[in-house]
Amino acid sequence: MSDEAGRRRRFDRWRLISPTGAEVVSLRQLSKRERLRVTAPTLFTIINMMSGLSSVLLAFRGEFTFAAVLIAVSIIMDIADGGVARLVGATSPFGLQMDSLADLIAFGFAPAILVHTWALPDYPVISWLAAFFWLGCAAFRLARFNVTVDPTADKRYFVGLPSPAAAAVVMATIFALNQPKAGGYDASLIVPVIVSFVPAVLMVTSIRFRSFRNLLAPTGRAGWVTTGLGVLVIVVGLVLDAGLTGLIIAYGYILQAPLGVLTAPLRERFLGAEAVAPRRERMPSVFLPDTETDSDDAPHEVY
């Protein structure tokens, strides 16, 4: 028996077996090219997780600006891992769970620590409550997303504020207010409370936010031109005034939801039904098994 066969036999003792009966394929059974294809999205997810953890460590050291920048890096990596997974056809349940765990660190734990260490250091009880509230809402948002993934749902919208967008509010606010030209930070409670509680609440609501997936994954020449112009405008804005650009992007994304609700009748009238969010059926409970047998009589929700 060769050494290679012996090593293969020893590793076979630790082969994963799925309790559902699904076939578990070891990476050792794949070619190098196929191995790179299926692991490429996870590499971006790992960088996302590392940036989130590094943000936490820097926040404890008082390096709030760099900690906020690392959350921005996590947001970019989170967008990249999903885009790469769709591009190479490597989406999987494992990738979904891995991405959620990384997001909980980068967009749940890291912003909570930033809120605790930067925004409310002189109010220990309030800062602890704000940090815990943020982390709880982020965990709820990610868990709800995992159990309600619907391949037939309208991909143009998210249900609830996405955790990266919520973290962007904290990141952009801290980054802008810590710039030298901002004139220092006012230690009043108004800004910290708004920044820490409003995005957290929006994460657990059923308000729908545009995903702008057509911009992140453009198709056709017009789509690529639109995406290219958008990236150019953002890059120029970051070069000229990074703090203000971050605030406009983060707060503008939140404001587009209520503005979309207010303008929906006009958009539907002049642009057609495709210009507004479609009617959405009430989803089954995420806490209890669905025991209803007559689903046709279930009420509907409109957003």
Secondary structure, 3 states (H helix, E strand, C coil): CCHHHHHHHHHHCCCCCCCCCCCCCCHHHCCHHHHHHHHHHHHHHHHHHHHHHHHHHHHHCCCHHHHHHHHHHHHHHHHHHHHHHHHHCCCCHHHHHHHHHHHHHHHHHHHHHHHHHHHCCCCHHHHHHHHHHHHHHHHHHHHHHHHCCCCCCCCCEEECCCHHHHHHHHHHHHHHHCCHHHCCCCCCCHHHHHHHHHHHHHHHCCCEEECCHHHHCCCHHHHHHHHHHHHHHHHHHHHHHHHHHHHHHHHHHHHHHHHHHHHHHHHHHHHCHHHCCCCEECCCCCCCCCCCCCHHHCCEECC
